[in-house]
Amino acid sequence: MISIKIHHSYRKVVAVCDSEIIGKKFEENNKQLDLRERFFKDKEFTKQEAISIMKKYAKEDATFNIVGKESISAAIEANIINKKCVMRVKNIPFALSLL
């Protein structure tokens, strides 16, 4: 499952993360992923539902913070990111997107 949480600011920030890694911290060299529940945890969706939600928010000029294999795969299918912009920490893929 994929958790999606929408943060409302001057621009919407869409936090997308594989549910099973929320609450964990990954560190490697000088890089760190701290997947805090308060930022990432909210409603859970299937991959297809997550793709639809991301497409909807992309039309609204949102920014995206995406972490995890399933979430990254969904974001690629939704045309939010491409494979070239995916980074990794401890083999956990992540990407940021400002549309």
N, C-alpha and C positions, 0 to 999 in steps of 0.2 A: 504494500500500500504506500501511497504518497500523501504526505501531509502538506497542506497549503494554508498559509496564514497571510492575510492581507493587512498591511500596516498603512494607515492613512496619515499622510504628511502633506506637504505642498504637492507631492506626487505620490501615487500609490507604489508601495514596495511589496512585491509578491515573493514571499519566502517559500521555497519549494524544497522538500527534503524527504528522502526515504525514511519512512516511519521507524524502522528498526535501528537507525543510528542516531536518532534525536536523543540529546542528553549526554552524548559522548564527546570526548576531546581527542583529537589526533594531532601529533606533533612530529615534525621531521625537519632536521636542520634548523633553519630560521623561519619555518612556516608552521602555522597552527590553524586548525579548524576547531572551533569551540561551538558545538551545535546545541545551543541553549534552548531549553523548552519554551521559554517566554518569547523567543523570536520565531522559532520554527513550528511549534506544536499547535495544531488547531484541528480542523476537520480533515479526515482521511478520505482519499479517493482512489479509484482504480486508475491505471495508466491512461486509458481512453478518456475518462472524466477529467483527469489532470490536463491532458492535451487541450481539451475544449476550454477549460478555464484559462489556461495560459494564452490561448488564441484570443479569447475575449479581452483579457487585460492588456495584451499587446496593442489592441486597437485603441485602448484608453491611455496610451503613452506611459505605461507603468515601467518600473525598473524591476529586475529579477535577480534573486540570489538563489542559486540552484545547487543542491548537494546530493550526491548519491548516484549509483549506477542507473537505477530505474528512473529517477527524476531527470537525470541528464539525457537519457534516451528519449523520454517524453518531450523534453524541451527541444531536442534536435528535430523530432517528428513534427513539433508545433512550429518550427522555423523561428524559434526564439534565439537559438545559438547554432553555431556549426562546430564540428569536431575540432577545428583548429584552435578554438578559444577555451577548450577544456584543460584545466590544470589539475594536479593531483597532490595530495598529502597522504602519506601512508597508503597509497593506492586507492584513496577515496577521491573520486572525481568531483570537481566543483567548477562553477562558472558564474560570472556576473554579467548582466546585460542591461545596458542603458539604451532603450529604443528611441 
